[in-house]
Amino acid sequence: MQKQTKQRGRPKGSNSFAKLKLADLISIVGADGIVPVSKVWLREKNVDIVESSAKIQLAAAEEPVAPEEKIEFAITSFED
């Protein structure tokens, strides 16, 4: 007879998320309220996450990115 191991974590099929209308969410937290969202969900919506030590700033993936300036340089090799 095998000893049954203790199962951990959420039960199979359970979900940690609830669906809520945006209008209802705004009425709860206000238009400027901060709401925690899943990083996986943000990636699915094509939103880039830029993390800093103070805040997380979101930048939509559709925004054009300015090209970086090129730096001119020369390589000098010294031979014996």
Secondary structure as GFF3:
##gff-version 3
##sequence-region A 1 80
A	DSSP	alpha_helix	22	29	.	.	.	ID=ss1
A	DSSP	alpha_helix	39	44	.	.	.	ID=ss2
A	DSSP	beta_strand	47	51	.	.	.	ID=ss3
A	DSSP	beta_strand	56	60	.	.	.	ID=ss4
###
